[in-house]
Amino acid sequence: MLRRRVIPCLDVANGRVVKGTRFVDLVDEGDPPELAARYAAEGADELVFLDISAAPEGRGTLLEIVERTARRAFIPLTVGGGVRSVDEMRDVLRAGADKVSLNTAAVADPALIARCAARFGRQAVVVAIDARRTVDGRWEVLVRGGRDSTGLDAVGWAAGAVDLGAGELLVTSIDRDGTQAGFDTDLLRAISGAVDVPVIASGGAAGPADFVAAVVDGGADAVLAASIFHRGIHTIAEVKAAMAAAGLAVRLGSVAA
Amino acid sequence: MTGNGAAGGASGEGANAGRANGDGVPGPLVAVVDYGAGNLVSIDQALTTVGARVALVRSADDLAVTAADALVVPGVGAARPAMERLTDAGLVEPISRWIAAGRPYLGVCLGLQLLFEGSDEDRAVTLGVLAGRTAKLDGAPTLPHIGWNQVERRRPHPLFAGIAPAADFYFVHSYAGSLDANDSEAALADTTHGRSFVSAIAVDQLFGVQFHPERSGTDGLRLLANFVGIVRSPDGSSRSAARAADDVRAGVRA
């Protein structure tokens, strides 16, 4: 049976993890490959790097850390943040990423999704959707790191992105992100019910029960979190134990193998 | 990816090349076919980690000069563009001859699917080494099939030595091969997503896995170490590859 995935997310700027992590005292103050290897050893099913480098020169550094990470952690790696073209996606894949997530550039140029899927296969194309609740009970797509409104309906955009070739959706609730108020399971349910590709839940994780809710109530196939892992509030093993106790299929055991 | 072909770059003669295994002798030379723009860093690193030397091949000439001990065909995506790129590189005939000669081959994901006769995805005609076709995973709750899933073995085999009988491996695909009845003995393991499909095949020195061992943690490395061991000694009893895998597992734990 296909396992529900638990995915730590690392925000990377100019080659460093920028959010504080509980490993800071142990290794090189947030070297991404070091942290990635640590999470892999702790049972992470996959890793996501989001490049938040403000300057273009950060990109070369990103490719270098993607390659170092791919050579350290033998689990899948998705890289997102600022990818705007087929050529940029090619560079990130060749550096060692398995999937690339598109966000702002896909909203600006939806055909980019189709071009990337045609070139690399839809399984390599993740579309990241940052969504915010509207007063009429729907969700609007935001871009540029949640700064800009688009007027796009998030559920409609999700279905459109999949039609164009997205093989997976990374759905972040901007309302919940960083709040530790739990995932927006209504948003997740609305999107997972509208598409047949896997949906990764993001934004709002506070504890293991939230991961269970994202899957059971939200229909998510995978659950992503950053700060609760970085700050050592919960381990991946604790999250997986709660998911298993709730009857969800998770990958256990290989950590200690 | 910093490798630049059979004889140059990081994969050919760079930091990883010539790494000795636990016995201090160079590992077998594994030619990895590079015919697209995908991630080859992972398979390069994983094979190197378990003691192989890796050479990227992009043309028939590359393959001819490497004197490789084994051939690995990785890849993701659709069959037709992959076959077109292999054709453009002049690699279809050399790969077919390699397999026909009974030399060690490991197909990963698309590299397994290409062994079948054709793909329903885009009507591509593929290598036809195995009787059967590649078809969509109909009835699956989600597609692509992305994530860790159980690989349930039909029979013991050295490729899976030291790996639990229904261990999890990482999958990323929407299509999978179905063996015709007269080739069904090739099936080594099955996985279920919507429907059951063959997730590993083994016929003598011909191997294929639908999952990605290079992205499947310690069990994936163990499988690649087993493959390298089989290449080294056809009875699959190589101590050195198994020792390399143990080193890796110790390193992952440390």
Interface residues (C-beta under 8 A of the other chain):
Chain A: M1 L2 R3 R4 R5 A40 A41 D45 E46 E67 A70 R71 F74 I75 P76 R90 L93 R94 A95 G96 A97 D98 K99 R119 F120 G121 R122 Q123 A124 G167 E168 D196 V197 P198 D221 A222 R251 G253 S254 A257
Chain B: M1 T2 G36 A37 G38 N39 L40 V41 S42 Q45 A46 T49 V76 G77 A78 P141 T142 L143 P144 H145 I146 G147 W148 N149 Q150 A164 A167 D168 Y170 V172 H173 S174 T192 H193 H212 E214 R215 S216 G217 T218 D219 G220 L221 R249 V252 R253
